[in-house]
Amino acid sequence: MAPHSFFVLLVFFLYSFSSNISAQSPAAAPAPSATNVTAVLEKAGQFTTLIKLLKSTKMDDQINTQLSTSNQGITIFAPTDNAFSSLKAGTLNSISEQQKLQLVQFHILPSFYSAAQFQTVSNPLHTQAGNSDDGQFPLNVTTSGNLVNITTGVVNATVANTIFTDSQLAVYEVDQVLLPLSIFGPAAPAPAPSKPETKVKGADSPSGSSDSGSTADSSAAMGLEQHGIAEAASVGMIAILAAFLL
């Protein structure tokens, strides 16, 4: 009985010891979640208008999908609410839904750029709005020390702050809404109206002075002919009278 009791106590002790170790072991850390661009902007604050545009154009989903499936990364220039407020009244309402999408895409570079990389980039930068080489969506970046300036052909903006950066996503605060040239540039001038054709009187006009000249010539010819007949009749009469008197 004694050996059996000892064996039971040993099993009980080992079971209790293993249970305590399991209870004290920390739970496995959850897998890190993918970066959510709207969550980054909401945490930073003062980007309410940009968040609304990202959601209404579905660009937030596209950005998050690209971040989770691509290794190229994304760079976003984020105008503040004050930047949108400085726009002319009715600016956003005056453009179509397609143009709103292009406006949002114009603030997004399809590659990750650190702040230091802006000093060596080649202009114009390619945005998700379209090919900048055709002149429709030019975006040029220049640097002066740590200052980064952006020009679009319509506005000049400055990178005011780095909101978020990791190996995949870089979000930079800008003090102006980046207005693309193809949407907000000056309208092309209307073509000049064609000049009305002017009729020139003279030798070039077939129905003007030419006809009147022909009429005048005909009248003169008729006058000369009648004058000749009258003279001939007078001479004939004189000749008859002379012959009669003789």
C-alpha positions, 0 to 999 in steps of 0.5 A, a space after each residue: 500500500 505504501 508504494 502505491 500511495 507514494 506513486 499517487 502522490 507523485 502523480 498528483 504533485 507533477 500534475 499540479 506543478 505542470 498546471 501552475 507553469 501553464 497558468 503562469 506562461 504569458 499568452 502569445 502576442 497577437 500578429 501585428 495588424 496591417 497599417 490602416 491609412 485612415 486610422 493614421 490620419 484620425 490619430 494625427 487629427 486635423 485631417 477630417 476632409 481628407 479622410 472623407 475624400 479617401 472614403 468617398 472615392 474608395 481610395 482608403 481601401 485601395 491604399 490599405 490593399 496595396 500596403 498589404 500586398 505590395 512591397 513598393 510602399 506608398 507616400 501620401 501628401 496630406 493637406 490639413 483641414 485648414 488647407 482645404 478651408 483656404 480653397 475658394 468657396 465651392 471648389 470641391 463642389 464644382 468638380 465631378 466625382 471623377 475629378 475628385 478621385 483624380 484630386 485624391 490620387 494626385 496626393 498619392 505616390 505609388 512608392 515609399 519615399 523617405 524625407 531624405 529621398 526627396 533631395 535626389 528624386 527625379 522630377 516630375 514625380 509619378 502620382 496615382 492620378 496619371 502619367 506626369 510625362 504628358 503634362 496633365 499631372 506634373 508634380 515637382 519636388 525641390 528641397 532647400 536644406 530640410 525644407 521640401 517644396 512641392 509645385 503643381 503648376 497651380 499651387 506651391 506647397 510645403 511639407 510641414 511635418 512627418 505624420 507617420 513613417 515606417 518601411 511601407 507608408 510615409 504620410 507628410 502634412 502639407 500646407 496647401 491642397 495640391 491642385 492638379 494642372 489638368 483640373 484647376 489650370 487656366 482654361 485654354 483660350 477660345 479660338 479667334 472668330 474667322 474674318 468675314 470675306 470682303 467683296 472687292 469691286 474692280 477687275 476681280 469682281 466678275 459681276 460688278 464693274 465688268 458688266 457696267 463697263 460692257 454696258 457703257 461700251 455698248 451704249 457708246 457704240 450705238 451712239 456712234 452708229 446712229 451718228 454715222 447713219 444721220 451723216 450719211 442721210 444728210 450727204 445723200 439729200 444734198 447730193 439729190 438736191 444738187 443733181 436736181 438743180 443742175 
